[in-house]
Structures are given as C-alpha cells and as structure tokens.
Amino acid sequence: MQLVFRKALLADIPDLVSMLSDDELGALREDSSRPLNQKYLQAFSEIDSDANNELTVVESDDEVVGMLQLTFIPYLTYIGSWRCLVEGVRVHSDHRGQGLGAKFLQWAIERARERDCGIVQLTSDKKRPSALRFYESLGFEATHEGFKLRL
C-alpha cells in the first residue's frame, strides 16, 4: 500500500468532516449535513494560516483515507521545550485494521521530531477503549488525568 502524507486542502474538508462524524461519538458532535457547515471552512482557514498548526491527510490510491491535526506548542516547562499535540485522528472506516493508523502516527511523531518537539501528546475519549489500547501499543502512556470544561 503506497501512502502519501500531505497538507489538507480546502477541497478535502467535506471528506474530513465525514470521517470525523463516522463513529458513535463523532455522530453526536459533528454536522455532516450538506451544504457543509461554514464553521468547518472557517476553522480550516484558521488552521491553514497558522504556522504552528498542520492539518494533514494520508492518501492511498489517490483517495483520502485518514486525517489528523498537529499543533506545535511552545512551553516554558521542560527548559522551554516544544510539544506536539495530536488531535482529530481518524482513519476511514473502509481502511481500518490495516496498520494505516500506526503508520500515520509514526509519521506524526517524526514530524514532531523535525519541529524539535520534546513531547508528543494526545487525548482520547475514555469511551474508545480500542483507541486507548492502540495509542498504548505505540508507546504512549496515560501519565496524567485530563480535564475539560465545555463552554
């Protein structure tokens, strides 16, 4: 399987929204209606114009089969190091279970190294036990308890 990792394009957004909404949790929080909700296009514009954000897709046979967002964050802690936050990891449902997610995360880790990050971090919903096992299999550790406050 030949994989191509590239920056997401505006034309990719409908496919990405479909992937984001293609599971039990995503179906509750995403808007997969057409025409596309303009908030997605506004968010893409903000991400695309920010040098510390990268929305990346992976293609196989010229088809977008996965996505993730990397945010590079400067910190004072750890002697002023950078961190890479991985968000919105999705693999198209037709392509799951083929090792694509592991290859994509390995690519993301290498991208973080290129940006001189000292830590790669991510969160995953506790309602996704298979995702938690997947991240642990790649060497990620659940070292902290996370908190969110919805506004």
KETORMI-214426 format. One record per residue (C-alpha): residue in three letters; x negated, y, z negated. Coordinates in steps of 0.02 Angstrom, whole numbers, padded with zeros to 5 digits, always signed. Layout:
<rs>
ALAXYZ/...
</rs>
This chain:
<rs>
MET+00000+00000+00000/GLN-00078+00165+00057/LEU-00038+00304-00066/VAL-00056+00490-00034/PHE-00055+00611-00181/ARG-00010+00789-00132/LYS+00061+00952-00193/ALA+00251+00954-00187/LEU+00333+01060-00053/LEU+00495+01156-00059/ALA+00568+01028+00063/ASP+00534+00889-00066/ILE+00644+00964-00201/PRO+00808+00876-00156/ASP+00718+00707-00162/LEU+00634+00752-00327/VAL+00799+00803-00407/SER+00872+00637-00350/MET+00730+00544-00436/LEU+00749+00648-00595/SER+00933+00604-00605/ASP+00914+00419-00562/ASP+00924+00343-00735/GLU+01039+00345-00886/LEU+00958+00495-00970/GLY+00925+00595-00811/ALA+01104+00572-00754/LEU+01160+00664-00910/ARG+01043+00813-00895/GLU+01014+00841-00709/ASP+01127+00911-00574/SER+01116+00802-00419/SER+01259+00891-00330/ARG+01238+00968-00158/PRO+01206+01103-00112/LEU+01058+01099-00229/ASN+01073+01200-00389/GLN+00971+01359-00362/LYS+00889+01340-00533/TYR+00784+01198-00461/LEU+00722+01311-00322/GLN+00682+01450-00446/ALA+00588+01327-00557/PHE+00490+01263-00407/SER+00442+01441-00360/GLU+00378+01474-00536/ILE+00281+01311-00544/ASP+00210+01335-00370/SER+00147+01511-00408/ASP+00063+01463-00574/ALA-00119+01407-00559/ASN-00100+01303-00719/ASN+00047+01202-00655/GLU+00045+01069-00522/LEU+00199+00978-00459/THR+00131+00825-00371/VAL+00212+00690-00267/VAL+00149+00522-00210/GLU+00193+00459-00037/SER+00194+00284+00033/ASP+00226+00262+00220/ASP+00271+00447+00233/GLU+00407+00429+00101/VAL+00403+00521-00066/VAL+00406+00380-00195/GLY+00350+00467-00354/MET+00326+00633-00441/LEU+00251+00714-00594/GLN+00207+00886-00658/LEU+00041+00931-00736/THR+00022+01085-00846/PHE-00152+01138-00897/ILE-00154+01225-01066/PRO-00300+01316-01148/TYR-00314+01288-01336/LEU-00417+01365-01474/THR-00422+01197-01563/TYR-00549+01066-01515/ILE-00676+01204-01488/GLY-00572+01297-01360/SER-00535+01147-01251/TRP-00404+01124-01115/ARG-00263+00997-01120/CYS-00163+00923-00981/LEU+00022+00898-01015/VAL+00105+00768-00905/GLU+00293+00790-00879/GLY+00431+00730-00765/VAL+00350+00565-00718/ARG+00463+00470-00600/VAL+00445+00328-00477/HIS+00585+00299-00352/SER+00694+00155-00410/ASP+00657+00057-00250/HIS+00470+00061-00288/ARG+00463+00021-00474/GLY+00369-00130-00538/GLN+00235-00123-00403/GLY+00098-00037-00503/LEU+00131+00132-00423/GLY+00161+00220-00590/ALA-00005+00159-00659/LYS-00098+00219-00504/PHE-00010+00387-00515/LEU-00054+00410-00699/GLN-00234+00359-00666/TRP-00238+00491-00529/ALA-00167+00619-00653/ILE-00300+00575-00782/GLU-00436+00601-00652/ARG-00356+00768-00605/ALA-00364+00819-00789/ARG-00548+00773-00792/GLU-00577+00880-00637/ARG-00498+01025-00732/ASP-00614+00992-00881/CYS-00474+00940-00999/GLY-00519+00854-01161/ILE-00348+00778-01191/VAL-00206+00714-01083/GLN-00041+00715-01175/LEU+00137+00672-01134/THR+00303+00637-01215/SER+00428+00503-01176/ASP+00604+00485-01243/LYS+00619+00354-01380/LYS+00769+00286-01284/ARG+00648+00225-01150/PRO+00555+00081-01236/SER+00487+00014-01071/ALA+00410+00184-01033/LEU+00331+00188-01206/ARG+00254+00016-01176/PHE+00195+00073-01004/TYR+00103+00225-01073/GLU+00026+00122-01213/SER-00036-00004-01082/LEU-00131+00141-01001/GLY-00217+00185-01164/PHE-00102+00323-01227/GLU-00074+00320-01415/ALA+00077+00382-01513/THR-00029+00487-01633/HIS+00097+00624-01676/GLU+00281+00643-01712/GLY+00359+00764-01588/PHE+00497+00890-01623/LYS+00612+00985-01508/LEU+00737+01122-01537/ARG+00863+01144-01397/LEU+00910+01325-01364/
</rs>
